[in-house]
């Protein structure tokens, strides 16, 4: 009898495998493989250093010349940093968490095809788990198994501390890596600086998971709405035009603030909705990353 992680991986391979491989051709096929010469650290400039290695942005900020150090590294290490907070679990079988699980396992399979190592950081406010990076199908199955495991119930009254998740990821990934951050970004403020620190050392791919109802509340009449993270409940009339207009304005303001925060943190997020075709989303992510790296 096959296990749940094995069934999940087989389902994704059957659904996406050949179709995905067939649509990722040329440079896109190896966009997340090892890159040869890799940046590792910064240090003060010395007279014998090649001036072409000076990092002018850091030099301007610190008013002292700094150079980038590089090493030979043809193997890639990838990390899946997955937000498992209560807001991600809202929506049940068609919500953000199942989509994040499918996406994370698909990314692990895609990256591991080149013999690269994949690890994971699974986080909520109540607990976190680190799966050290390894190669092979068994590693993907281990990550899938942990993602399928129901996390401990988080305490109500506190929104996601995304900054803590990003700091944990930065502390865990000691060498330069490819870091996928999967979250809905419904979080406490203050995550921009940890994100900036993460992008300074690593190649970061941000995936924002969104339930379409978070952008456009459907007209369902009078319903009971519950905040997944704080537990607060409220009766609302979703057909009320004034309420809908107010919610639309709040959504627009939130989207604008989040976009500004992403730009300040130096990331260009991929927004994936829970009703989006996973194959299309994956191809778009790889091609977008390929253009950026070139």
Secondary structure, 3 states (H helix, E strand, C coil): CCCHHHHHHHHHHHHHHHHHHHHCCHHHHHCCCCCEEEEEEEEECCCCCCHHHECHHHHHHHCCCEEEEEEEECCCEEEEEEECCHHHHCCHHHCHHHHHHHHHHHHHHHHHCCCCEEEEEEECCCCEEEEEEECCHHHHHHHHHHHHCCCCCCCCCCCECHHHHHHHHHHHCCCCCEEEEEECCCECCCCHHHHHHHHHHCEEEEEEEECHHHHCCCCCCEEEEECCCCCCEEEEECCCHHHHHHHHHHHHHHHHHHHHHHHHHCCCCEEEECCCCHHHHHHHHHHHHHHHHC
